Amino acid sequence: MKHLKSTIILMTGVLFLTLATIPVTLFSQPMPQKEGRAVWLHSSIFDDDEKEATQHLRELLDKYAELGINNIFCFYTMMDQHQKKWDFLEVLIKEAHQRNIKVHSIFCPGQRVKLEGEIKEHPEWLIRGKKGEIYTNLNLANPEVREYFKRKVQEALKYDIDGIHLDYIRFQINQGFSYDKANCEAFKKEFGYSPLDIRHQDCGSMVWCEWIKWNAEQVTSLVREIKDIINKSGKDVVLGVDVFPDGETAKVLIGQDWELWAKEGLVDIICPMQYTNDLDVFRKSVKRAVKAADGKCLVYPGIACHSSHNKNTPEGVIQEVIIAREERADGVTFFSGTSLTDEFMEKLKSSVFNE
């Protein structure tokens, strides 16, 4: 017995000395990030009746929980066109949190708007074309427009949300920048030309290139200001963005410089909308996004079951999940709650999400 005790003491000492030689940094390394599994969800799919909508929501969230979905990007804010007579967002947060699912409230700064309320009172906020035509999109280069969205974000932060998510954080496709008087004067003050005075409106003109960059900087300003609001709130709320898949093209075409946002740490989650059935194209796109993020933010590639760009199959979606993992993305986001049907969910659960 005495020999056994001596052996135990000796082994304990050896173990202690062995542990003591292991670098402290080994124990301080962060645990691997849990795979993000998100769904874009539209509040419009739920009935206006609170009781019926809540039952539908519970059934859907139960399915999501079984699938391991842990984030919902919800198209529902105080300016949602599908307003209900009861607080849908509050109910969603309560039900989702009971299932350990996080809720991110979506805002769409560059999307078409209804001419009502505060927007109706400020027609100068709307984008003007080169010939003075009016578009029902807000000009994100207008400081008052940015203040308007910042107020909306502050309202959303009163809820127990887990994230603010920006979709349509961009100008219209085909360089839909605004040529209103205030914009033109602000640009002229800085560069000496009104954008309307630029003779060659193409990339061969240095001033035209500055006009494109100037507009991208205005969108970045809005992202930066929203991030600042979140930081000052003291809440544990992340900032996510939905972006066009090619960063260089997006910066020029729609003023969406998301690679810069990642580099500066302005955003916490980037969801490149990589809606394609071509697996090679999908892989290249995910690889680019992960490289651009460079570990400074999470990358959840957007996978479409059915979108305006593609109509996928369960097998195709499964392959894209596999590719996202192989390319070291941090998770995936499914588009959308209406097209992620039972068939897709069942096949995902029996394969890549079989846990």
C-alpha positions, 0 to 999 in steps of 0.5 A, a space after each residue: 500500500 505504501 508503494 502504491 501511494 508513493 507511485 501515485 504521488 510520483 505520477 501526480 508530480 510528473 503530471 503537474 510538471 508536464 502541465 506546467 511546461 505547456 504554454 499558457 496561450 494554449 489554454 487561452 485560445 478561443 473555442 471554435 466558433 459554432 457554425 452559423 445557420 441562418 434563415 432570412 424570414 419575412 413577416 408577411 408570411 404570417 397571418 395578421 391574426 395574432 393567435 393564428 400567426 403565433 401558432 404558425 410561428 411556433 411550428 416553424 421555429 420548432 422545425 428550425 430548432 430541429 435543423 440547428 438553425 440558430 439565427 433568424 434575419 427578420 424582415 420586420 421593423 417599425 417601417 415594415 410595410 406589413 405592419 400588424 396590429 400587434 407586436 410581431 417582433 416581440 413575439 418572434 423574439 420571445 419564441 425564438 429565444 426559448 429555442 436558443 435562436 437569435 433574432 436580427 432585425 432587418 433594415 433596407 435603406 436602399 430599397 423602394 419606399 412608400 411615400 407616407 409618414 415622415 418620408 412623404 414630408 421630405 420629398 428632397 430625400 428621394 433620389 433624382 435622376 440626371 434629368 430630374 426624374 424622381 425615384 422612390 428610393 432614399 438617397 443614402 448620401 443625404 445626411 438627413 436620410 442617414 439620421 432617419 435610419 439611425 433613429 429607426 435603429 435606435 427604436 429597434 435597440 429597445 427590443 431584446 434583439 441579438 442583431 441589426 441586419 442591413 439589407 439593400 445597403 446600397 444604391 440602385 443597380 446601374 449607378 442609381 446615384 442621386 443628382 439632386 441639388 444638394 448632392 451636386 453642390 456637395 460634390 462640386 464643393 469638394 471636387 470643383 465639378 457637379 456630376 452633371 457637368 462631367 462630360 464623359 461619364 465613364 471610368 475614363 474620367 477621373 472626376 467620374 471615378 471620384 463621383 462613384 467613390 464619393 457615393 460609396 463613401 456615403 454608404 460606408 458612412 451610414 454603416 459606420 454611424 449605425 455601428 457607432 450607435 450599437 457600440 454606444 448602446 452598451 448592448 450585446 448586438 451584432 451588425 450584419 450585412 447582406 451584400 452582392 457577392 463580388 466586392 470590387 463590382 459592388 463598390 463601383 456599381 452600387 456603392 457597396 464597399 463591403 470589403 472595406 467594412 470587413 477590413 475596418 471591423 465595421 460589421 460582424 457578419 457578412 452574408 454574400 448573396 451567392 445565389 447560383 446552382 453552379 458549384 464551381 462559381 459558388 466555391 470561387 465566390 465563397 473563397 473570395 469572401 472568406 479571403 476578403 473577411 480575413 477573420 475580421 468578421 464572420 462569413 455566412 454565404 447566402 444559399 438560395 433554395 429559390 430566388 430570382 437568380 436560380 431555382 435550386 434542389 435539396 441536393 444542390 443546397 447540400 453540396 453548397 453547404 459542404 463547399 462553404 465548410 470546405 472553404 472555411 466559411 463560418 456558417 450559411 444563410 438560407 434564402 428564404 423562409 418561404 422556399 426552405 420547405 419541408 423537403 429541403 429541411 428533411 434532406 438537410 437534417 438527414 445529411 449535412 445537419 445530421 447531428 
